């Protein structure tokens, strides 16, 4: 009698980590903020805003890529770097507005 194998396949560890992180993000309170943050980043990447960022010597906004396991972190981190720009322009450009609790949620994920 031969013992049965405990595992039938071995996954890539990076892929497994990505699945765990994405699963955790989907169930966390931040899951509501990520689509809003992504929309703001898309706006910041338009030529109008990119030109403003360049004039103020600020970095270009980064959009996340689903197949890159750390790109969401990079997007949120860069958005936090651009927070002051967004806050200073949100009165005239409502498409850059996030609530304080949403900024705090993004900060907690990045931390």
C-alpha positions in Angstrom: 0.0 0.0 0.0 1.5 3.3 -1.1 0.9 6.5 0.8 -1.0 9.2 -1.0 0.7 12.5 -1.7 -0.2 15.4 0.5 0.1 17.9 -2.2 -0.9 17.5 -5.8 0.8 20.6 -7.1 3.2 23.3 -5.9 2.4 26.9 -6.8 4.8 29.7 -7.3 5.4 31.4 -4.0 5.1 34.9 -5.5 1.7 34.0 -7.0 0.5 32.6 -3.7 1.6 35.7 -1.9 -0.2 37.8 -4.5 -3.4 35.8 -4.0 -3.2 36.2 -0.2 -2.7 40.0 -0.4 -5.5 40.5 -2.9 -7.8 38.3 -0.8 -7.0 40.3 2.2 -7.5 43.6 0.4 -10.9 42.5 -0.9 -12.1 41.7 2.6 -10.6 44.8 4.2 -12.2 48.3 4.7 -9.8 49.6 2.1 -11.6 47.8 -0.7 -14.0 50.7 -1.1 -11.2 53.2 -1.4 -9.1 51.5 -4.0 -11.4 52.1 -6.9 -11.7 55.8 -5.9 -7.9 56.1 -5.6 -7.5 54.4 -9.0 -9.9 57.0 -10.6 -7.9 59.9 -9.1 -4.7 58.4 -10.3 -6.2 58.1 -13.8 -7.1 61.7 -13.7 -3.6 62.7 -12.5 -2.2 60.9 -15.5 -4.1 62.9 -18.0 -2.0 65.5 -19.9 -3.7 68.4 -18.0 -2.7 67.2 -14.6 0.6 65.7 -15.7 1.6 69.1 -16.9 0.7 70.7 -13.6 2.6 68.0 -11.7 5.7 68.6 -13.9 5.5 72.4 -13.4 5.5 71.9 -9.6 8.4 69.4 -9.8 6.2 66.5 -8.5 6.4 62.9 -9.5 4.2 61.3 -12.1 1.2 59.3 -10.8 1.6 55.5 -11.1 -1.4 53.3 -12.1 -1.5 49.7 -10.8 -1.3 46.7 -13.0 -3.3 43.6 -11.9 -0.6 41.2 -12.9 2.1 43.0 -10.9 1.8 42.0 -7.3 3.3 45.2 -5.8 1.8 47.7 -8.2 -1.2 48.6 -6.0 1.2 49.5 -3.2 3.3 51.6 -5.6 0.1 53.4 -6.8 -1.1 54.1 -3.3 2.3 55.2 -2.1 2.7 57.7 -5.0 -0.9 58.9 -4.5 0.1 59.7 -0.8 3.1 61.7 -2.1 0.7 63.7 -4.3 -1.9 64.2 -1.5 -1.0 67.8 -0.9 -1.4 68.5 -4.7 -4.9 66.8 -4.6 -6.0 68.7 -1.5 -4.9 72.0 -2.9 -6.8 71.4 -6.2 -9.9 69.5 -5.0 -12.0 72.7 -4.5 -11.7 73.6 -8.2 -11.4 70.0 -9.5 -13.8 67.8 -7.6 -12.4 64.7 -9.5 -9.4 64.8 -7.1 -11.4 64.7 -3.9 -11.1 61.9 -1.3 -12.6 62.0 2.2 -10.2 62.2 5.1 -11.1 58.7 6.2 -10.2 57.4 2.7 -6.8 59.1 2.9 -6.3 57.6 6.3 -7.3 54.1 5.0 -4.8 54.5 2.2 -2.1 55.6 4.6 -2.8 52.6 6.9 -2.4 50.2 3.9 0.8 51.7 2.8 2.2 51.7 6.4 
